[in-house]
Amino acid sequence: MEGTMKAGFFYGKNDMRVEETACPKADAGEVIIEVKRCGICGTDLHEFKDGAGSHVTFTEPHRVTGDKVPIIMGHEFAGVICEIGEGVSDQWKIGDRVAIMPLHSCGKCYHCLRGDRHMCDEYACTGLQWHWGGFAPYCKAKEYQLNRIPDSVTYEQAACIEPTALANYAIQRGHVSPGDKVFISGGGPTAVLTLMCARAAGATKIYMSEPAPKRRQRLLDFGADAAFDPTEVDVVEEVLKLTDGRGADVVIDCSGVESAINQGFDIVKKRGHYVQSGLSTRPFTIQKPSIWADKDIDLSGLWCYQISSFQGILDMMESGHLPSIERIVTKVIDLDDIQQGFETLAYDTEGSEVKIQVSFE
């Protein structure tokens, strides 16, 4: 690409700026994407609230990419291929509609060679540890990051694939099976998508907890069988009542909150599965770690998702197994309003919004 463009740069705590910058150029093995939609992610918000270098961004050059803050943020995006670099296979053409799997991996290390490319020793992520991100009209991507969007899937839906891949990975790690009773803590985008993926996997009962009234009502609107206010009721007691005293087959924490995590261990049944999906950014205390042994439970943590999962999510969208997934997008903004969009999600205690997307359509 030639010329310049406006892009949403992350500088530090509470600091997103729209600035003019050079358009990206496709190097060997890369393509340029004309971005159509890009969502604000919870990981973006952690950096925005806590500051550059606090979690996954870098104030010194990243050891793989060499990039550091300020960077163009955004890793939940979809668009159209508008330029193709040398060495890209002929399966990709200008005009192809694609969703971007944002993780970078070397393909050669111990983990990559065993199929766990999300655990790559040379790991980086578009829009977080790489300069180029989706909060711009153009972004570059590597060929292995491309996923073809079916004609029936919109850009709005396709930009939801990245957080859906995380949600569905929790379902896979928790071995959710048809007939299972599932408990999910939290009411943000990941929790809503986890609810949808659990239902698609065949869970017959899904119970949830969330203190914000608007978010709690939204969980019910999305199909939760019950949504409890943990500040008003004993959530453990309520779930045990609904499961004949046995507890949930699978517990998935999407909140990263100490109290919710400890409740989850009381809620999971004996020989059940507990999955830690929510990012905990501060130390906390597990009150009864012996309960893991007492109940003989399986514990799983998540780091992103397997990079091969994106096409499966697209297939689920196309087949109707994730109906109306775009309902999680509660607000669409222009790039010029990105600072306000971040502030809304970061400090909205009432839970008025779930997912905000920046549109270039």
N, C-alpha and C positions, 0 to 999 in steps of 0.2 A: 504494500500500500504506500502511496505517496501522500504528502501533506500532513496536516495536523488534525487533531480531534480534541474534544472535551472529554475528560475522564474523572471518575470519582476516586481521589487519592485518600488513603488512610495515613495520617501523620502521627496520631497519638491519642491520648485520652480525650474523649468527647470531641475529636477533631477530624472530621471528614471535609475535604475540600474539592471543589470542581475546578480543575485547571486545564489549560491548553497544553497538549503534549504531542510529540511525534506519533504518527500511526505506526503500528507494528509492521515488520516485514517478515515474510516466511523464510526461515532457514531450511536447510535440508531436513526432510522428514516431518515438516510442519505445514500447517495450513492456516490461513487467516479466516476467522469467523466474523461475519456481520451479525452482531449480537441483536437478538430480538427481545428477550426477557432475561432478567437476572434477579434472583431472590436474595434478600438479606438473611444470613444464616445466624444461628445462635453462637457459633464460633466467632463470627465477625463481631457480634455484640459483646462477647467476653473481652475481646481486644479493645473495643471502643470504650467500655466502662472502666477497664483496669489499666489500660495504657500499652504503648508499644513495647514489645519484648516481654510482656507479662505471661504469655502462654505459648503462642505458636508463631507470632511474628518476630522479626529480628531487627535489632538496632545496630548490629554489626553484620558484615556480609555473611550470608548463609553459606555453609561449607560446600554445598553442591551448586546452587544457582549463582552465588555471589551477590544476590540481591538483598536489600534491606529497606526498611521503612524510610521514606514514603514509598508506598506501592499502590498500584491500582487494585482495589479489593474486588471481591465477587467471585464465587466459585460455583454458584447454582445457576447455570445459564444454558441457553439454547439459541441457535441461530442458523445461518446459512453460510456454506463455504463460498468465499468470494475470491480466494487466491490459493494456489497450490504450489508448494515448494518442491524442489528437486528431490527425487527419490520416493515420493509418496506413490503408493500403488494405484493402478488405474481403476480400482473399484470406487474411487472417490472422484466426483466431478464438481465443477463450479455449479452452484445452485442447489446442491444436496442439502437437505434439512437435517441438522444434527444436534444432539445433546452431548454435552462435554462431561466426561468423567475426569475430575480435576486432579487426581493423584498422579504424581510423577514417580517412576520407578526405573531402575537400571536394567532389569531383566537378566542380570548375571549373578547377583549375590546369592547367598545361602537360601534366604527366604523366597526370593523371586523364583529360583529354580525349583522350589517345592510348591509353587502355585500361590504363595502368600505375598503377592506383590504390594499389597497395602502395608506390609511390614518391612518393606525394602530398607536396606542399610543406607541407601542414597535417597531417602524419601524427601519429597517436597510437594507443595500443593499450589496450584494456580490461584492467584489472588491472595495468598497468605505468605508463602516463602518465595514466590516467583513474582517478578515485577508486573507481569501482565495479568489482568483480571477482567471479570465480566461487567464491571460498572463502567463501560465504555462502549461506543458504537462498534469498535473493532477489537478483537483479541486473538492472539495466536494460540494454537494448540498442536500437540504432537499427534501423529496419526493414530497411535494406540488409544488416544483419549476420545476418539470419535465414535458415536453411536447413532445409527440412522433412525430418524423419526418416522413412524408410519404416517400415512396421509391423514388418518382419522385423529391423530394426536396433535393438539395445538401447541404453540410455543409456550403458552401459559402453563399447560400441563407438563410439558417436557422440562421446563425449568424447575419443576417439583421433583424430578427424578432423584437428584442427589440426596436430599433429606429422606426421601422414601427408601432409597437403598440402605441408609443407616437403620431406618425403622424395620425394614424387612430382615436385615442381618440379625437384629435382636430376636425376631421371631424364629429364625433359623437356629441361632445359638441356644434359644430356650426350648427347642424341639416342640414348638406348639403343634398340636395334632387335632384332627377333627374330634369334637366333643369336649375339648379342654375348657376349663374355667381359668381365665387369665385375669390377673390384677395388674394395673398400670398406674404408677404415681406420676403426677404432673399433668398440666393441661396446655402446654405450649405446642408448637408445630410438630415436634418429634413425637410427643405423646398422641396427638390426633392421628398422625400417620401410622404409628404403631398400632393404634386401635383399628384402623382400616386394614392393615396388613394381617393382624390377628384374626379378624373376621374372614378375610380372604383365605386364610390357612385352615379355617374350619372351627375356630373357637365358638362355642355355643353361648357362653356367658363371659362378659367382659365388665369388670368392676374397676372403677377409677377413683382417684382422690385429687382434689385441687381446691385451694382456699379461695381463689378469685371467683365471685359469683358469675360473671359473664363467661369466663372460660369454662366453668362447671356446666353451665347451661349448654354451651357449645358442644361439650363432650356428649351430652345426652342427645343433642340434635344430630350428631354424627353417628349415633347408634350405640353408645354405652348403655349397658343394662342398669347401671347405677353409678352415680358420681357423688362422692361424699366430701363434705367440708371437714378437713382434719382439725380445724379449730373449734368445731361444734360437736362432733361425735367421735366416739372411739372407733376408728376405722378398722382396727384389728377385730374387734368384737362384731362389727357389722358384717364383715366378710366371712367370718367364721359361722355366723348365723346362716348366711346364704349358701354355705358349702357343707352343711351338716356337721360342722365342727372340724372338718378335715383341713381346710385351707385351700388356697388356689394351687392348681397344677403348676402354673408358671407365674412368676412375679417379675415384672420389668420396671425398674426405676428409671424414669426419664427426667427427674427433677434435680438430681445431684445434691439434694438437701439431706442433712444428717438425720433429722427425725423421720423422714420418709423412708430412708434406707433402712434404718433400724426397725421400723414398722414392717417393712417388706419381709424381713427374716422371720417375724412372728406370723405373717400371713401365709408364707409358702408352706405347702403341705410336706409331710415326711416323704423323702425320696423325690421331691419336686425339683424345679429348676428356678434359679434366681439369676437374672441378667442385669448388670449395671450398664445402662445406656447413657444416663445423664452424666455430664462432665462436672466433676467436683473440683472446684478451683482452689479450695482451701482445706487444710487438714481437719479431720473430724474423728469422733470416737465411735467405734462399734461397741455397743453396750454389752452384748452377749455373744462374742465370737464362738463360744462353745456350742451355740445352737446349730452351727453349720454341721458339726459332728453329730450332735444329738438327733438331728433330723435326717442326717445322711443325704444332704442336698447337693446338687450340682451347682457350682458357681461359675459364671462367665462374665468377663469384661469385654467391652467392645472397643476396637480402634477402627473407626471408619466403616469399611465394608470391603468385600472382595471386589476387585476392579471388574470382574466379569459379570457382575450382577446387573449392570445397567440395562443390557438388552432384555433381560428377563422382566425388569420392571416395565419397560416399554411394551413388552408382550402382554403383561397383565393389564396395562392401561387399554391397549387395543382390544383385548378380549372382553373387557367389562368387569374384570375381577377387582379393579380399583375404581369403582364408579364415581364420577364427578369429583375427582381428586382436586380439581382446581378450586373447590369450595374453601380450601385452607387459605387461599389468597384473598385476604379481606381488604387489601388496599393496593392500588397501583399508582406509582408516582413517576414523575419525570426525573431525569438525572439531576437537574438543578435543585431538586428538593431532597437530595439524599441525606444531608445533615439532619433535616427534620425527620426523615424516615427512620434514621438510626435512633434519634432521641425518643421518638414515639415508642419504639419497641423496647429500648433499653430501660426506660423509666415509666412505662405504662403499668402501674400497679393494679389497675382494674381489669387488665386483660382484654381491652377493647379490640385489639388487632391480634391476628395470628401470624400470618405471613404477609410481608410487604414485598412487592416486586417492582423493580425499575423497568420501565418499558421503553424500547427504542422503536417499536412498531409504528 
